[in-house]
Amino acid sequence: MTTTQNKTLLFRDLGLMDYMPAFEYQQKLMQEIIDLKLNNRDRTDGIYEETPNYLLFVEHPHVYTLGKSGDEQNMLANEQKLKDINATFVKTNRGGDITYHGFGQIVGYPVLDLDNFKSDIHLYMRNLEEVIIRTIAEYGLQGERSEGETGVWLDVGKPYARKICAMGVKTSKWVTMHGFALNVNTDLRYFEYIIPCGIRDKSVTSLKRELEREFTSEETEELKLTIQKHFTEVFEATIEKEQ
């Protein structure tokens, strides 16, 4: 059976959406891709159907999510405090520890068949980091990787090292879900109720804090386009915006 690599990303901006509906939507897309891959594998007629890839953007209301390998003790707020700050707490199936999603973040969920790119999780994570590193460079910020600590950081190796973009993914049959959360206008006080990603000695930052200005809605849309541009460059892909 002859196979081809589909490097088109179907882009969907989901807008403001609660965490669980977005999670379930990712799972649905992921399962559809897996089912198609299994069907292709079992065919005997030599006909191969390309698997799709999706790039989803979303903004979540205040929510803390704990990865499958995370430590619940890194959630510092009790149930009453979560109610007081209008936040929820969800255990999820991605890798990594605890993180926060909320207003003023750009959350990206690539649902990709890595067989269309390279079947290498380590490379996939480094490529996601590279997308954000290139994106924030356009705003004068030098993003870096911190060894053993996934995501994009500023001033690595210094006492004031800080994370600007958290990442965590899940893969099954080389299909991905979850992704990255870039802090733009994020209210960083919400990180005070967790030990972000289980890392005690480093802080969290945002584009707003680093650039000392709020991003307007128009600027946020431009930022989304910049992320898409670098995603296509790093993954050598094209983007198709769905209507």
Sine and cosine of phi, psi and omega as CSV:
sin_phi,cos_phi,sin_psi,cos_psi,sin_omega,cos_omega
0.00,0.00,0.82,-0.57,0.03,-1.00
-1.00,0.10,0.75,-0.66,0.01,-1.00
-0.89,-0.45,0.45,-0.89,0.07,-1.00
-0.81,-0.59,0.36,-0.93,0.02,-1.00
-0.99,-0.17,0.86,-0.52,0.06,-1.00
-1.00,-0.06,0.93,-0.38,-0.04,-1.00
-0.94,-0.33,0.46,0.89,0.12,-0.99
-1.00,-0.02,0.73,-0.68,0.06,-1.00
-0.97,-0.24,0.85,-0.53,0.10,-0.99
-0.99,0.10,0.92,-0.39,-0.12,-0.99
-1.00,-0.09,0.74,-0.67,0.07,-1.00
-0.70,-0.72,0.82,-0.57,0.12,-0.99
-0.99,-0.13,0.93,-0.36,-0.09,-1.00
-0.99,0.13,-0.12,0.99,0.00,-1.00
0.94,0.35,-0.54,-0.84,0.03,-1.00
-0.99,0.11,0.84,-0.54,-0.06,-1.00
-0.52,-0.85,0.68,-0.74,0.09,-1.00
-0.85,0.53,0.40,-0.91,-0.10,-0.99
-0.88,0.48,-0.74,0.67,-0.14,-0.99
-0.91,0.41,-0.69,0.72,0.07,-1.00
-0.86,0.51,-0.61,0.79,0.04,-1.00
-0.92,0.38,-0.64,0.77,0.04,-1.00
-0.88,0.48,-0.73,0.69,-0.01,-1.00
-0.91,0.41,-0.57,0.82,0.03,-1.00
-0.92,0.39,-0.68,0.73,0.08,-1.00
-0.86,0.52,-0.71,0.70,-0.01,-1.00
-0.86,0.50,-0.64,0.77,0.01,-1.00
-0.88,0.47,-0.74,0.67,0.01,-1.00
-0.90,0.44,-0.67,0.74,0.01,-1.00
-0.87,0.50,-0.72,0.70,-0.04,-1.00
-0.91,0.40,-0.60,0.80,0.04,-1.00
-0.88,0.47,-0.65,0.76,0.02,-1.00
-0.92,0.39,-0.69,0.72,0.01,-1.00
-0.88,0.47,-0.70,0.71,0.00,-1.00
-0.87,0.49,-0.64,0.77,0.01,-1.00
-0.91,0.41,-0.65,0.76,0.02,-1.00
-0.89,0.45,-0.68,0.74,0.00,-1.00
-0.92,0.40,-0.63,0.78,0.04,-1.00
-0.90,0.43,-0.67,0.74,0.04,-1.00
-0.88,0.48,-0.66,0.75,-0.03,-1.00
-0.89,0.45,-0.57,0.82,-0.10,-1.00
-1.00,0.01,-0.12,0.99,-0.05,-1.00
-0.95,0.32,0.53,-0.85,0.02,-1.00
-0.90,-0.44,0.00,1.00,-0.07,-1.00
-1.00,-0.10,0.04,1.00,0.04,-1.00
0.98,0.22,0.06,1.00,0.00,-1.00
-1.00,-0.02,0.83,-0.56,-0.05,-1.00
-0.90,-0.45,0.77,-0.63,0.04,-1.00
-0.98,-0.19,0.80,-0.60,-0.02,-1.00
-0.88,0.48,0.61,-0.79,0.09,-1.00
-1.00,0.00,0.67,-0.75,-0.01,-1.00
-0.99,0.14,0.26,-0.96,0.13,-0.99
-0.77,-0.64,0.58,-0.82,-0.03,-1.00
-0.80,-0.60,0.58,-0.82,0.19,-0.98
-0.83,-0.55,0.93,-0.38,-0.05,-1.00
-0.96,-0.29,0.72,-0.69,0.19,-0.98
-0.93,-0.36,0.57,-0.82,-0.02,-1.00
-0.39,-0.92,0.37,-0.93,0.14,-0.99
-0.82,-0.57,0.76,-0.65,-0.04,-1.00
-0.96,-0.27,0.55,-0.84,0.28,-0.96
-0.90,0.44,0.23,-0.97,-0.10,-1.00
-0.78,0.63,0.87,-0.49,0.02,-1.00
-0.47,-0.88,0.63,-0.77,0.13,-0.99
-0.96,-0.29,0.76,-0.65,-0.01,-1.00
-0.86,-0.52,0.69,-0.73,-0.02,-1.00
-0.93,-0.38,0.84,-0.54,0.02,-1.00
-0.94,0.34,0.26,-0.97,-0.11,-0.99
-0.90,0.43,-0.41,0.91,0.03,-1.00
-0.98,-0.20,0.17,0.99,-0.08,-1.00
-0.99,0.17,0.25,-0.97,0.00,-1.00
-0.96,-0.28,0.87,-0.49,-0.05,-1.00
-0.89,0.46,-0.34,0.94,0.03,-1.00
-0.93,0.37,-0.25,0.97,0.07,-1.00
-0.98,0.22,-0.10,1.00,0.16,-0.99
-1.00,0.00,0.93,-0.36,-0.13,-0.99
-1.00,-0.04,-0.29,0.96,-0.04,-1.00
-1.00,-0.05,0.68,-0.74,0.08,-1.00
-1.00,0.08,0.00,-1.00,-0.09,-1.00
-0.86,0.51,-0.65,0.76,-0.01,-1.00
-0.92,0.39,-0.65,0.76,0.00,-1.00
-0.90,0.43,-0.63,0.78,0.04,-1.00
-0.86,0.50,-0.65,0.76,0.06,-1.00
-0.90,0.44,-0.67,0.75,-0.04,-1.00
-0.88,0.47,-0.57,0.82,-0.04,-1.00
-0.99,-0.17,0.17,0.99,0.08,-1.00
0.86,0.51,0.69,0.72,-0.02,-1.00
-0.84,-0.55,0.35,-0.94,0.07,-1.00
-0.86,-0.50,0.23,-0.97,-0.01,-1.00
-0.76,-0.65,0.79,-0.61,-0.09,-1.00
-0.74,-0.67,0.73,-0.68,0.19,-0.98
-1.00,0.01,0.76,-0.65,-0.10,-1.00
-0.78,-0.63,0.01,-1.00,-0.17,-0.99
-0.96,-0.29,0.22,0.97,0.05,-1.00
-0.99,0.16,0.17,-0.99,0.16,-0.99
-0.98,0.22,0.14,-0.99,0.04,-1.00
1.00,-0.03,0.01,-1.00,-0.08,-1.00
-0.98,-0.22,-0.72,-0.69,-0.10,-1.00
-0.99,-0.10,0.60,-0.80,0.10,-0.99
-0.55,-0.83,0.11,-0.99,-0.03,-1.00
-0.87,-0.49,0.66,-0.75,0.19,-0.98
-0.85,-0.53,0.60,-0.80,0.02,-1.00
-0.16,-0.99,-0.08,-1.00,-0.01,-1.00
-0.84,0.55,0.62,-0.79,0.03,-1.00
1.00,0.07,0.15,0.99,0.10,-0.99
-0.95,-0.30,0.52,-0.86,0.25,-0.97
-0.97,-0.24,0.92,-0.39,0.03,-1.00
-0.98,-0.21,0.79,-0.62,0.01,-1.00
-0.91,-0.42,0.81,-0.59,0.03,-1.00
-0.89,-0.46,1.00,-0.05,0.12,-0.99
-0.98,0.21,0.84,-0.55,0.11,-0.99
-0.95,-0.32,1.00,-0.04,-0.16,-0.99
-0.89,-0.45,0.55,-0.84,0.25,-0.97
-1.00,0.00,0.97,-0.26,-0.07,-1.00
-0.90,0.43,-0.29,0.96,0.13,-0.99
-0.91,0.42,-0.30,0.95,0.10,-0.99
-0.99,0.15,-0.23,0.97,-0.04,-1.00
-0.85,-0.53,-0.99,-0.16,0.13,-0.99
-0.66,-0.75,0.76,-0.65,-0.05,-1.00
-0.99,0.15,0.96,0.28,-0.09,-1.00
-0.50,-0.87,0.96,-0.28,-0.07,-1.00
-0.91,0.41,-0.67,0.74,0.01,-1.00
-0.86,0.51,-0.73,0.68,0.03,-1.00
-0.89,0.45,-0.64,0.77,0.01,-1.00
-0.86,0.52,-0.71,0.71,0.00,-1.00
-0.90,0.43,-0.67,0.74,0.02,-1.00
-0.91,0.42,-0.57,0.82,0.03,-1.00
-0.93,0.37,-0.64,0.77,0.07,-1.00
-0.87,0.50,-0.69,0.72,0.04,-1.00
-0.87,0.49,-0.66,0.75,-0.03,-1.00
-0.89,0.47,-0.61,0.80,0.04,-1.00
-0.84,0.54,-0.73,0.68,-0.04,-1.00
-0.96,0.29,-0.61,0.79,0.04,-1.00
-0.85,0.53,-0.71,0.70,0.01,-1.00
-0.93,0.38,-0.58,0.81,-0.02,-1.00
-0.91,0.42,-0.78,0.62,-0.08,-1.00
-0.96,0.29,-0.34,0.94,0.08,-1.00
-0.88,0.48,-0.50,0.87,0.02,-1.00
-0.94,0.35,-0.22,0.98,0.05,-1.00
-0.95,-0.32,0.26,0.96,0.08,-1.00
0.99,0.13,0.25,0.97,-0.02,-1.00
-0.95,-0.31,0.69,-0.72,0.00,-1.00
-0.99,-0.11,1.00,-0.08,0.06,-1.00
-0.97,0.24,0.54,-0.84,-0.04,-1.00
-0.65,-0.76,0.26,-0.96,0.16,-0.99
-0.99,-0.12,0.55,-0.84,0.07,-1.00
-0.90,-0.43,0.87,-0.49,-0.12,-0.99
-0.82,0.58,0.81,-0.59,0.02,-1.00
0.99,0.17,0.00,1.00,-0.04,-1.00
-0.77,-0.64,0.99,-0.16,-0.08,-1.00
-0.88,0.47,0.53,-0.85,0.04,-1.00
0.85,-0.52,-0.14,-0.99,0.02,-1.00
-0.88,-0.47,0.74,-0.67,-0.14,-0.99
-0.83,-0.56,0.29,-0.96,0.16,-0.99
-0.87,-0.49,0.61,-0.79,0.06,-1.00
0.82,0.57,0.76,0.64,0.05,-1.00
-0.88,0.48,0.65,-0.76,0.02,-1.00
1.00,0.06,-0.04,1.00,0.03,-1.00
-0.95,-0.32,0.36,-0.93,-0.04,-1.00
-0.87,0.50,-0.40,0.92,-0.03,-1.00
-0.96,-0.27,0.46,0.89,0.09,-1.00
-0.83,0.55,0.62,-0.78,-0.07,-1.00
-0.49,-0.87,0.54,-0.84,-0.04,-1.00
-1.00,-0.09,0.72,-0.69,0.03,-1.00
-0.94,-0.33,-0.30,0.95,-0.02,-1.00
-0.56,-0.83,0.87,-0.50,0.04,-1.00
-1.00,-0.06,0.47,-0.88,0.00,-1.00
-0.62,-0.78,0.54,-0.84,0.10,-1.00
-0.24,-0.97,0.68,-0.73,-0.06,-1.00
-0.70,-0.72,0.27,-0.96,0.19,-0.98
-0.77,-0.64,0.61,-0.79,0.10,-1.00
-0.77,-0.64,0.52,-0.85,0.11,-0.99
-0.55,-0.84,0.79,-0.61,-0.05,-1.00
0.80,0.60,0.56,0.83,-0.01,-1.00
0.93,0.37,0.36,0.93,0.10,-0.99
-0.95,-0.30,0.71,-0.71,-0.12,-0.99
-0.98,-0.21,0.39,-0.92,0.26,-0.97
-0.50,-0.87,0.08,-1.00,-0.19,-0.98
0.89,0.45,-0.22,-0.98,-0.06,-1.00
0.21,-0.98,-0.90,-0.44,-0.13,-0.99
-0.77,-0.64,0.38,-0.92,0.07,-1.00
-0.72,-0.70,0.95,-0.31,-0.02,-1.00
-1.00,-0.09,0.83,-0.55,0.01,-1.00
-0.98,0.19,0.88,-0.47,0.00,-1.00
-0.94,-0.33,-0.99,0.12,0.08,-1.00
-0.99,-0.16,0.38,0.93,-0.15,-0.99
-0.85,0.52,0.67,-0.75,0.12,-0.99
-0.98,0.22,0.98,-0.18,-0.13,-0.99
-0.94,0.33,-0.18,0.98,0.05,-1.00
-0.88,0.47,-0.43,0.90,-0.02,-1.00
-0.93,0.37,-0.33,0.94,0.06,-1.00
-0.97,0.23,-0.21,0.98,0.00,-1.00
-0.94,0.33,-0.25,0.97,-0.05,-1.00
-1.00,-0.10,0.10,0.99,0.05,-1.00
-0.64,-0.76,0.21,-0.98,0.25,-0.97
-0.99,-0.17,0.99,-0.12,-0.19,-0.98
-0.83,0.56,0.83,-0.56,0.00,-1.00
0.84,0.54,0.31,0.95,0.02,-1.00
0.97,0.26,0.22,0.98,-0.06,-1.00
-0.97,-0.24,0.90,-0.43,-0.15,-0.99
-1.00,0.09,-0.48,0.88,-0.23,-0.97
-0.98,-0.21,0.24,0.97,0.01,-1.00
-0.72,-0.69,0.47,-0.88,-0.07,-1.00
-0.97,-0.24,-0.03,-1.00,-0.04,-1.00
-0.86,-0.52,0.54,-0.84,0.01,-1.00
-0.66,-0.75,-0.04,-1.00,-0.03,-1.00
-0.57,-0.82,0.26,-0.97,0.11,-0.99
-0.87,0.48,-0.63,0.77,0.02,-1.00
-0.85,0.52,-0.72,0.69,-0.02,-1.00
-0.92,0.38,-0.69,0.72,-0.07,-1.00
-0.93,0.36,-0.62,0.78,-0.05,-1.00
-1.00,-0.07,-0.12,0.99,0.05,-1.00
0.85,0.53,0.67,0.74,0.08,-1.00
-0.33,-0.94,0.50,-0.86,0.05,-1.00
-0.98,0.19,0.64,-0.77,0.11,-0.99
-0.99,0.10,0.78,-0.63,0.10,-1.00
-0.96,0.29,0.20,-0.98,0.03,-1.00
-0.88,0.47,-0.60,0.80,0.03,-1.00
-0.91,0.41,-0.67,0.74,0.01,-1.00
-0.92,0.39,-0.57,0.82,0.05,-1.00
-0.91,0.42,-0.64,0.77,0.06,-1.00
-0.90,0.43,-0.62,0.78,0.07,-1.00
-0.89,0.45,-0.64,0.77,0.03,-1.00
-0.89,0.46,-0.65,0.76,0.05,-1.00
-0.88,0.48,-0.65,0.76,0.03,-1.00
-0.91,0.42,-0.59,0.81,0.02,-1.00
-0.91,0.41,-0.67,0.74,0.05,-1.00
-0.88,0.48,-0.71,0.70,0.02,-1.00
-0.86,0.51,-0.68,0.74,-0.01,-1.00
-0.86,0.51,-0.75,0.67,-0.04,-1.00
-0.95,0.30,-0.47,0.88,0.09,-1.00
-0.89,0.46,-0.70,0.71,0.00,-1.00
-0.92,0.40,-0.58,0.81,0.02,-1.00
-0.92,0.39,-0.78,0.63,-0.09,-1.00
-0.92,0.40,-0.65,0.76,-0.05,-1.00
-1.00,-0.05,0.04,1.00,-0.01,-1.00
0.78,0.63,0.77,0.63,-0.11,-0.99
-0.84,-0.55,0.11,-0.99,0.15,-0.99
-0.85,-0.53,0.43,-0.91,-0.02,-1.00
-0.92,-0.39,0.71,-0.71,0.07,-1.00
-0.85,-0.53,0.90,-0.45,-0.03,-1.00
-0.99,0.12,0.86,-0.51,-0.02,-1.00
-0.98,0.19,0.60,-0.80,-0.01,-1.00
-0.99,0.17,0.00,0.00,0.00,0.00
